[in-house]
Amino acid sequence: MKNKFIFIFLIIFTVITMFSQSDYENNFLQTYLNIENVFLGLGGDYGTTFFPFLLQDYGGRARGLSGAFTGVADDIGTIEKNPAGTASLKYSELFFSHNKLMGDVNFNALAYTMRFNDLAFGFCSRLLYMPFTHFDAWGENAGSGVITNTVITFNVSYNFLRTYDFFGLSVGGNVKLYIYGVPEEIAADQTTVNAAFDLGILTKFNFLKAYKTAEKNFSIGVSVKNLAPFVQEEPPPTTASVGIGYKPIEQLLISLDFNYLINYSLETYKNWSVNCGIEWNFTKYSSLLAGFTLKSSPSFSLGINLDFQDFAITVVYNPDFVDVSKFSVSASLKMGDLGRSNKENNIKKMYSACLKLMVEGKYEEAKNLLKDLLKIDPSFSPARKSLIQCEKQLATEKELNTIIENKRLQ
């Protein structure tokens, strides 16, 4: 309960900080330059794509790893980085973030995910707002307002072929509505509403693992984001990504993403970017985040993540070498796992009881209990293997009893 009060306090503090930073510009030239620089930072080259805000994640650990999250996909940030990842999240999560870009240009995000065994759903809303004042040729105020970029994302994913030994293959997709909002006082008939789609796959397995846990330590993800038609004769920032996540030891995560921006420019070298990130868990509840993005305008990230039982807080700073530096604060509330952990504990207890019966030679009782266990969780492969052993043992005992009975009759 105490942790939840701390979480609510931090959310309120973040919101107050967000609004206290409002400092509206009245200089048209400075405002224009600010907006131009924002889009340079978002897209890499101004004017080559429509709505480059689609490229932005919404903060958290994904940003602390400089976006190298396509293969990691282990928290709510996976909605935007790899839509397949929600099918393997441990908890339902409610997420909020505030992201400071420059001047009075900010964007906020609100997200939620819920998983039902192998099926998961997610939702995210992001809003970037830019105060803008329009001056006419005589320097008179011709109108002012807030230009907005809004993205509303609906996610669904499913994990196929999951067993106790095999993570399975997660497949997911997003449907996005993205809205470019321009007040009529600034420019008439400029607001547009469009749709885009994301697709992703994810799998995990063990590879060169130096510690013992049930989690898989190596993951591979592939995603294609922002599939959409051209708008105003400009292509959307459609991106294909391949990512890996690797934990050689329990305290260290290494991630790497290769990204290709489709229909971006004729200079193909600008289409490629590489993101890499490192997370070091230096205590049970805290970790350091660092990452680097190699592209036409390189950048890096530094952050800290505090991950408690009921909630997590992440603070990230992205100093940029060329374009716009960014600062983000995010918080997520863990809202339980819909009883999955209790179910797993009960299954383990049942399986331990089965093994005890097998050691005692009570194979018929063990067989019946194993069948009950598999009705609860058909994917628990150790029980299936033990059931085969029980049936073989019972068949052997039956053959021996038949031989003994035949000899007795002779």
NORNOR-V10418 format. One record per helix or strand. SS is the DSSP state (2 for helix, 1 for strand). FROM is the first residue (numbers start at 1). TO is the last residue. If there is no record, write none. Layout:
BEGIN
{{SS | FROM | TO} {SS | FROM | TO}}
END
This chain:
BEGIN
{{2 | 2 | 20} {2 | 28 | 43} {1 | 50 | 50} {2 | 52 | 55} {2 | 61 | 64} {2 | 78 | 81} {2 | 83 | 88} {1 | 93 | 102} {1 | 105 | 116} {1 | 119 | 135} {1 | 141 | 160} {1 | 169 | 181} {1 | 192 | 205} {1 | 218 | 227} {1 | 231 | 231} {1 | 234 | 234} {1 | 236 | 236} {1 | 239 | 249} {1 | 252 | 261} {2 | 268 | 271} {1 | 272 | 281} {1 | 286 | 294} {1 | 299 | 307} {1 | 311 | 318} {1 | 320 | 320} {1 | 326 | 334} {2 | 340 | 359} {2 | 363 | 376} {2 | 381 | 409}}
END
